[in-house]
Amino acid sequence: MIGLDPRQLLWRLAVIGLVATIVQIAAVSQLEILGANADVTPLVVAAVGLLAGSLPGAAFGFGIGLLLDLALVQTVGMSSLLLLALGYGAGRLRELRDPQGALVPIAVGAGATALALVGFALMSFLLGGDAPLDPAILWRLALTLAWGTLLAAPVHALVRRVLLPALPEDPRRRRRRAYTTGGLSPLSRA
């Protein structure tokens, strides 16, 4: 598609961010299963970064983090900084490696969840928060990581379904597809 409107992508990202924040605060954070809560915001930010690239991923991560900090009345900028880095990292993975595997969203979701858990704990400790050292915390961290890994594929599929009509077609995929659909390779023409 040649004449894509960038405003369509911005509107879709704004709606995804608002809905993800509301769902996280109102539903997911209230639901405790086996003593741990899931966190969908790093998964959504990582999915946007994987689909749209590093700059939209970083901007989306900053926006959703700021909205989350303001809605939860917590230290402003903590979530923004962490989710900005997650969105940028997922976007750079897309730009440098062009991940096409089916397990990539699950691995990136698990990594984003783990980095979010460690990052929030480290930043709250550095800002003077309480750091309870209890073996039960390791259990909660492991369960939260497991929930994030289980939710990574459905969250990525949902974000992809919403964003795909607004994303420009990637020329690298078009080039590969031409060779796999029966087109002649440039090497065989010589």
ChimeraX commands (.cxc) that place a marker at each C-alpha (Angstrom):
marker #1 position 0.00,0.00,0.00 radius 0.5
marker #1 position 1.54,3.26,-1.08 radius 0.5
marker #1 position -0.60,6.00,0.49 radius 0.5
marker #1 position -0.74,4.91,4.14 radius 0.5
marker #1 position -1.83,7.60,6.56 radius 0.5
marker #1 position 0.47,7.80,9.62 radius 0.5
marker #1 position -2.42,9.20,11.66 radius 0.5
marker #1 position -4.15,5.83,11.36 radius 0.5
marker #1 position -1.18,4.15,13.06 radius 0.5
marker #1 position -1.14,6.82,15.80 radius 0.5
marker #1 position -4.85,6.37,16.49 radius 0.5
marker #1 position -4.50,2.61,16.66 radius 0.5
marker #1 position -1.53,2.88,19.01 radius 0.5
marker #1 position -3.43,5.33,21.23 radius 0.5
marker #1 position -6.43,3.01,21.44 radius 0.5
marker #1 position -4.22,-0.01,22.17 radius 0.5
marker #1 position -2.40,1.90,24.91 radius 0.5
marker #1 position -5.56,3.17,26.55 radius 0.5
marker #1 position -7.31,-0.21,26.44 radius 0.5
marker #1 position -4.21,-2.06,27.70 radius 0.5
marker #1 position -3.81,0.34,30.61 radius 0.5
marker #1 position -7.47,0.10,31.60 radius 0.5
marker #1 position -7.47,-3.71,31.31 radius 0.5
marker #1 position -4.26,-3.93,33.36 radius 0.5
marker #1 position -5.53,-1.69,36.15 radius 0.5
marker #1 position -9.16,-2.82,36.27 radius 0.5
marker #1 position -8.94,-6.53,35.57 radius 0.5
marker #1 position -5.53,-8.17,35.30 radius 0.5
marker #1 position -3.91,-6.62,38.37 radius 0.5
marker #1 position -6.97,-7.51,40.46 radius 0.5
marker #1 position -6.89,-11.17,39.41 radius 0.5
marker #1 position -4.49,-13.19,41.53 radius 0.5
marker #1 position -3.85,-16.78,40.48 radius 0.5
marker #1 position -1.66,-19.01,42.69 radius 0.5
marker #1 position -0.42,-15.93,44.53 radius 0.5
marker #1 position 0.80,-13.90,41.55 radius 0.5
marker #1 position -0.61,-11.31,39.18 radius 0.5
marker #1 position 0.08,-11.08,35.47 radius 0.5
marker #1 position 1.35,-7.90,33.84 radius 0.5
marker #1 position 0.22,-7.26,30.26 radius 0.5
marker #1 position 1.82,-3.85,29.74 radius 0.5
marker #1 position 5.34,-5.15,28.98 radius 0.5
marker #1 position 3.79,-7.71,26.62 radius 0.5
marker #1 position 1.83,-5.05,24.73 radius 0.5
marker #1 position 4.87,-2.75,24.49 radius 0.5
marker #1 position 7.07,-5.60,23.25 radius 0.5
marker #1 position 4.45,-6.61,20.67 radius 0.5
marker #1 position 4.22,-3.04,19.36 radius 0.5
marker #1 position 8.01,-2.85,19.18 radius 0.5
marker #1 position 8.21,-6.16,17.28 radius 0.5
marker #1 position 5.54,-5.09,14.81 radius 0.5
marker #1 position 6.21,-1.38,14.30 radius 0.5
marker #1 position 9.92,-0.89,15.00 radius 0.5
marker #1 position 12.14,0.80,17.54 radius 0.5
marker #1 position 10.93,4.40,17.40 radius 0.5
marker #1 position 7.19,3.64,17.58 radius 0.5
marker #1 position 7.93,0.98,20.22 radius 0.5
marker #1 position 9.90,3.40,22.37 radius 0.5
marker #1 position 7.32,6.19,22.03 radius 0.5
marker #1 position 4.49,3.77,22.78 radius 0.5
marker #1 position 6.34,2.38,25.80 radius 0.5
marker #1 position 6.93,5.87,27.17 radius 0.5
marker #1 position 3.29,6.84,26.64 radius 0.5
marker #1 position 1.78,3.74,28.20 radius 0.5
marker #1 position 4.25,3.93,31.09 radius 0.5
marker #1 position 3.38,7.55,31.78 radius 0.5
marker #1 position -0.34,6.77,31.62 radius 0.5
marker #1 position 0.17,3.84,33.99 radius 0.5
marker #1 position 2.20,5.94,36.46 radius 0.5
marker #1 position -0.38,8.71,36.48 radius 0.5
marker #1 position -3.32,6.32,36.82 radius 0.5
marker #1 position -1.74,4.40,39.72 radius 0.5
marker #1 position -0.42,7.58,41.41 radius 0.5
marker #1 position 3.08,6.22,41.75 radius 0.5
marker #1 position 6.53,7.65,41.05 radius 0.5
marker #1 position 6.16,9.35,37.68 radius 0.5
marker #1 position 8.69,8.20,35.14 radius 0.5
marker #1 position 9.61,4.84,36.58 radius 0.5
marker #1 position 7.32,2.80,34.32 radius 0.5
marker #1 position 7.91,5.21,31.44 radius 0.5
marker #1 position 11.66,4.72,31.48 radius 0.5
marker #1 position 11.46,0.97,31.78 radius 0.5
marker #1 position 8.77,0.47,29.12 radius 0.5
marker #1 position 10.56,2.89,26.79 radius 0.5
marker #1 position 13.63,0.66,26.96 radius 0.5
marker #1 position 11.52,-2.49,26.43 radius 0.5
marker #1 position 9.77,-1.03,23.37 radius 0.5
marker #1 position 13.03,0.18,21.88 radius 0.5
marker #1 position 14.74,-3.18,22.47 radius 0.5
marker #1 position 11.93,-5.17,20.87 radius 0.5
marker #1 position 11.89,-2.77,17.93 radius 0.5
marker #1 position 15.64,-3.05,17.43 radius 0.5
marker #1 position 15.31,-6.83,17.45 radius 0.5
marker #1 position 12.82,-6.50,14.61 radius 0.5
marker #1 position 15.04,-4.12,12.66 radius 0.5
marker #1 position 18.31,-6.01,13.08 radius 0.5
marker #1 position 17.25,-9.66,13.02 radius 0.5
marker #1 position 13.86,-9.62,11.26 radius 0.5
marker #1 position 12.36,-12.35,13.49 radius 0.5
marker #1 position 9.79,-14.43,11.64 radius 0.5
marker #1 position 9.54,-17.53,13.83 radius 0.5
marker #1 position 6.36,-18.55,15.58 radius 0.5
marker #1 position 8.10,-18.74,18.97 radius 0.5
marker #1 position 9.67,-15.28,18.76 radius 0.5
marker #1 position 6.69,-13.45,20.37 radius 0.5
marker #1 position 6.71,-15.93,23.25 radius 0.5
marker #1 position 10.46,-15.55,23.84 radius 0.5
marker #1 position 10.28,-11.76,23.57 radius 0.5
marker #1 position 7.25,-11.70,25.90 radius 0.5
marker #1 position 9.08,-13.81,28.48 radius 0.5
marker #1 position 12.14,-11.59,28.20 radius 0.5
marker #1 position 10.06,-8.41,28.46 radius 0.5
marker #1 position 8.28,-9.75,31.55 radius 0.5
marker #1 position 11.57,-10.73,33.18 radius 0.5
marker #1 position 13.19,-7.38,32.39 radius 0.5
marker #1 position 10.14,-5.52,33.68 radius 0.5
marker #1 position 10.17,-7.46,36.95 radius 0.5
marker #1 position 13.89,-6.97,37.52 radius 0.5
marker #1 position 13.77,-3.34,36.36 radius 0.5
marker #1 position 10.86,-2.37,38.62 radius 0.5
marker #1 position 12.47,-4.10,41.60 radius 0.5
marker #1 position 15.85,-2.47,40.95 radius 0.5
marker #1 position 14.43,1.02,40.39 radius 0.5
marker #1 position 12.18,0.89,43.43 radius 0.5
marker #1 position 15.12,-0.30,45.54 radius 0.5
marker #1 position 17.34,2.49,44.21 radius 0.5
marker #1 position 14.63,5.05,44.95 radius 0.5
marker #1 position 14.47,3.97,48.58 radius 0.5
marker #1 position 11.58,1.51,48.54 radius 0.5
marker #1 position 11.34,-1.47,50.82 radius 0.5
marker #1 position 13.12,-4.58,49.64 radius 0.5
marker #1 position 11.69,-7.56,51.52 radius 0.5
marker #1 position 13.99,-10.53,51.19 radius 0.5
marker #1 position 11.67,-13.46,51.46 radius 0.5
marker #1 position 11.67,-16.84,49.68 radius 0.5
marker #1 position 8.01,-16.25,48.76 radius 0.5
marker #1 position 9.09,-13.39,46.51 radius 0.5
marker #1 position 11.00,-15.80,44.28 radius 0.5
marker #1 position 7.82,-17.87,43.94 radius 0.5
marker #1 position 5.79,-14.78,42.97 radius 0.5
marker #1 position 8.46,-13.70,40.47 radius 0.5
marker #1 position 8.54,-17.16,38.88 radius 0.5
marker #1 position 4.73,-17.28,38.64 radius 0.5
marker #1 position 4.53,-13.77,37.19 radius 0.5
marker #1 position 7.13,-14.76,34.60 radius 0.5
marker #1 position 5.12,-17.89,33.80 radius 0.5
marker #1 position 1.90,-15.87,33.37 radius 0.5
marker #1 position 3.71,-13.40,31.15 radius 0.5
marker #1 position 5.07,-16.22,29.01 radius 0.5
marker #1 position 1.63,-17.82,28.69 radius 0.5
marker #1 position -0.04,-14.53,27.75 radius 0.5
marker #1 position 2.65,-13.44,25.29 radius 0.5
marker #1 position 1.28,-15.22,22.20 radius 0.5
marker #1 position -2.38,-14.13,22.58 radius 0.5
marker #1 position -1.39,-10.54,23.36 radius 0.5
marker #1 position 0.94,-10.43,20.35 radius 0.5
marker #1 position -1.76,-11.88,18.10 radius 0.5
marker #1 position -4.30,-9.32,19.29 radius 0.5
marker #1 position -1.93,-6.38,18.85 radius 0.5
marker #1 position -0.92,-7.68,15.42 radius 0.5
marker #1 position -4.55,-7.94,14.36 radius 0.5
marker #1 position -5.21,-4.33,15.36 radius 0.5
marker #1 position -1.97,-2.84,13.96 radius 0.5
marker #1 position -1.43,-4.81,10.75 radius 0.5
marker #1 position -3.79,-2.76,8.52 radius 0.5
marker #1 position -1.99,0.46,9.53 radius 0.5
marker #1 position 1.59,-0.81,9.10 radius 0.5
marker #1 position 3.45,-0.30,5.83 radius 0.5
marker #1 position 4.46,-3.43,3.99 radius 0.5
marker #1 position 8.00,-4.48,4.76 radius 0.5
marker #1 position 10.06,-4.64,1.52 radius 0.5
marker #1 position 12.27,-7.39,2.97 radius 0.5
marker #1 position 9.25,-9.69,3.29 radius 0.5
marker #1 position 8.03,-8.86,-0.19 radius 0.5
marker #1 position 11.44,-9.68,-1.65 radius 0.5
marker #1 position 11.62,-13.03,0.14 radius 0.5
marker #1 position 8.10,-13.95,-0.82 radius 0.5
marker #1 position 8.83,-13.41,-4.53 radius 0.5
marker #1 position 11.57,-16.04,-4.42 radius 0.5
marker #1 position 9.56,-18.59,-2.48 radius 0.5
marker #1 position 6.45,-18.39,-4.67 radius 0.5
marker #1 position 8.09,-19.72,-7.78 radius 0.5
marker #1 position 9.85,-16.61,-9.05 radius 0.5
marker #1 position 13.31,-17.08,-10.46 radius 0.5
marker #1 position 16.27,-16.25,-8.30 radius 0.5
marker #1 position 18.55,-13.47,-9.55 radius 0.5
marker #1 position 21.40,-16.01,-9.42 radius 0.5
marker #1 position 19.74,-18.35,-11.92 radius 0.5
marker #1 position 19.25,-15.59,-14.52 radius 0.5
marker #1 position 22.99,-15.21,-15.16 radius 0.5
marker link #1:1,2 radius 0.2
marker link #1:2,3 radius 0.2
marker link #1:3,4 radius 0.2
marker link #1:4,5 radius 0.2
marker link #1:5,6 radius 0.2
marker link #1:6,7 radius 0.2
marker link #1:7,8 radius 0.2
marker link #1:8,9 radius 0.2
marker link #1:9,10 radius 0.2
marker link #1:10,11 radius 0.2
marker link #1:11,12 radius 0.2
marker link #1:12,13 radius 0.2
marker link #1:13,14 radius 0.2
marker link #1:14,15 radius 0.2
marker link #1:15,16 radius 0.2
marker link #1:16,17 radius 0.2
marker link #1:17,18 radius 0.2
marker link #1:18,19 radius 0.2
marker link #1:19,20 radius 0.2
marker link #1:20,21 radius 0.2
marker link #1:21,22 radius 0.2
marker link #1:22,23 radius 0.2
marker link #1:23,24 radius 0.2
marker link #1:24,25 radius 0.2
marker link #1:25,26 radius 0.2
marker link #1:26,27 radius 0.2
marker link #1:27,28 radius 0.2
marker link #1:28,29 radius 0.2
marker link #1:29,30 radius 0.2
marker link #1:30,31 radius 0.2
marker link #1:31,32 radius 0.2
marker link #1:32,33 radius 0.2
marker link #1:33,34 radius 0.2
marker link #1:34,35 radius 0.2
marker link #1:35,36 radius 0.2
marker link #1:36,37 radius 0.2
marker link #1:37,38 radius 0.2
marker link #1:38,39 radius 0.2
marker link #1:39,40 radius 0.2
marker link #1:40,41 radius 0.2
marker link #1:41,42 radius 0.2
marker link #1:42,43 radius 0.2
marker link #1:43,44 radius 0.2
marker link #1:44,45 radius 0.2
marker link #1:45,46 radius 0.2
marker link #1:46,47 radius 0.2
marker link #1:47,48 radius 0.2
marker link #1:48,49 radius 0.2
marker link #1:49,50 radius 0.2
marker link #1:50,51 radius 0.2
marker link #1:51,52 radius 0.2
marker link #1:52,53 radius 0.2
marker link #1:53,54 radius 0.2
marker link #1:54,55 radius 0.2
marker link #1:55,56 radius 0.2
marker link #1:56,57 radius 0.2
marker link #1:57,58 radius 0.2
marker link #1:58,59 radius 0.2
marker link #1:59,60 radius 0.2
marker link #1:60,61 radius 0.2
marker link #1:61,62 radius 0.2
marker link #1:62,63 radius 0.2
marker link #1:63,64 radius 0.2
marker link #1:64,65 radius 0.2
marker link #1:65,66 radius 0.2
marker link #1:66,67 radius 0.2
marker link #1:67,68 radius 0.2
marker link #1:68,69 radius 0.2
marker link #1:69,70 radius 0.2
marker link #1:70,71 radius 0.2
marker link #1:71,72 radius 0.2
marker link #1:72,73 radius 0.2
marker link #1:73,74 radius 0.2
marker link #1:74,75 radius 0.2
marker link #1:75,76 radius 0.2
marker link #1:76,77 radius 0.2
marker link #1:77,78 radius 0.2
marker link #1:78,79 radius 0.2
marker link #1:79,80 radius 0.2
marker link #1:80,81 radius 0.2
marker link #1:81,82 radius 0.2
marker link #1:82,83 radius 0.2
marker link #1:83,84 radius 0.2
marker link #1:84,85 radius 0.2
marker link #1:85,86 radius 0.2
marker link #1:86,87 radius 0.2
marker link #1:87,88 radius 0.2
marker link #1:88,89 radius 0.2
marker link #1:89,90 radius 0.2
marker link #1:90,91 radius 0.2
marker link #1:91,92 radius 0.2
marker link #1:92,93 radius 0.2
marker link #1:93,94 radius 0.2
marker link #1:94,95 radius 0.2
marker link #1:95,96 radius 0.2
marker link #1:96,97 radius 0.2
marker link #1:97,98 radius 0.2
marker link #1:98,99 radius 0.2
marker link #1:99,100 radius 0.2
marker link #1:100,101 radius 0.2
marker link #1:101,102 radius 0.2
marker link #1:102,103 radius 0.2
marker link #1:103,104 radius 0.2
marker link #1:104,105 radius 0.2
marker link #1:105,106 radius 0.2
marker link #1:106,107 radius 0.2
marker link #1:107,108 radius 0.2
marker link #1:108,109 radius 0.2
marker link #1:109,110 radius 0.2
marker link #1:110,111 radius 0.2
marker link #1:111,112 radius 0.2
marker link #1:112,113 radius 0.2
marker link #1:113,114 radius 0.2
marker link #1:114,115 radius 0.2
marker link #1:115,116 radius 0.2
marker link #1:116,117 radius 0.2
marker link #1:117,118 radius 0.2
marker link #1:118,119 radius 0.2
marker link #1:119,120 radius 0.2
marker link #1:120,121 radius 0.2
marker link #1:121,122 radius 0.2
marker link #1:122,123 radius 0.2
marker link #1:123,124 radius 0.2
marker link #1:124,125 radius 0.2
marker link #1:125,126 radius 0.2
marker link #1:126,127 radius 0.2
marker link #1:127,128 radius 0.2
marker link #1:128,129 radius 0.2
marker link #1:129,130 radius 0.2
marker link #1:130,131 radius 0.2
marker link #1:131,132 radius 0.2
marker link #1:132,133 radius 0.2
marker link #1:133,134 radius 0.2
marker link #1:134,135 radius 0.2
marker link #1:135,136 radius 0.2
marker link #1:136,137 radius 0.2
marker link #1:137,138 radius 0.2
marker link #1:138,139 radius 0.2
marker link #1:139,140 radius 0.2
marker link #1:140,141 radius 0.2
marker link #1:141,142 radius 0.2
marker link #1:142,143 radius 0.2
marker link #1:143,144 radius 0.2
marker link #1:144,145 radius 0.2
marker link #1:145,146 radius 0.2
marker link #1:146,147 radius 0.2
marker link #1:147,148 radius 0.2
marker link #1:148,149 radius 0.2
marker link #1:149,150 radius 0.2
marker link #1:150,151 radius 0.2
marker link #1:151,152 radius 0.2
marker link #1:152,153 radius 0.2
marker link #1:153,154 radius 0.2
marker link #1:154,155 radius 0.2
marker link #1:155,156 radius 0.2
marker link #1:156,157 radius 0.2
marker link #1:157,158 radius 0.2
marker link #1:158,159 radius 0.2
marker link #1:159,160 radius 0.2
marker link #1:160,161 radius 0.2
marker link #1:161,162 radius 0.2
marker link #1:162,163 radius 0.2
marker link #1:163,164 radius 0.2
marker link #1:164,165 radius 0.2
marker link #1:165,166 radius 0.2
marker link #1:166,167 radius 0.2
marker link #1:167,168 radius 0.2
marker link #1:168,169 radius 0.2
marker link #1:169,170 radius 0.2
marker link #1:170,171 radius 0.2
marker link #1:171,172 radius 0.2
marker link #1:172,173 radius 0.2
marker link #1:173,174 radius 0.2
marker link #1:174,175 radius 0.2
marker link #1:175,176 radius 0.2
marker link #1:176,177 radius 0.2
marker link #1:177,178 radius 0.2
marker link #1:178,179 radius 0.2
marker link #1:179,180 radius 0.2
marker link #1:180,181 radius 0.2
marker link #1:181,182 radius 0.2
marker link #1:182,183 radius 0.2
marker link #1:183,184 radius 0.2
marker link #1:184,185 radius 0.2
marker link #1:185,186 radius 0.2
marker link #1:186,187 radius 0.2
marker link #1:187,188 radius 0.2
marker link #1:188,189 radius 0.2
marker link #1:189,190 radius 0.2
view
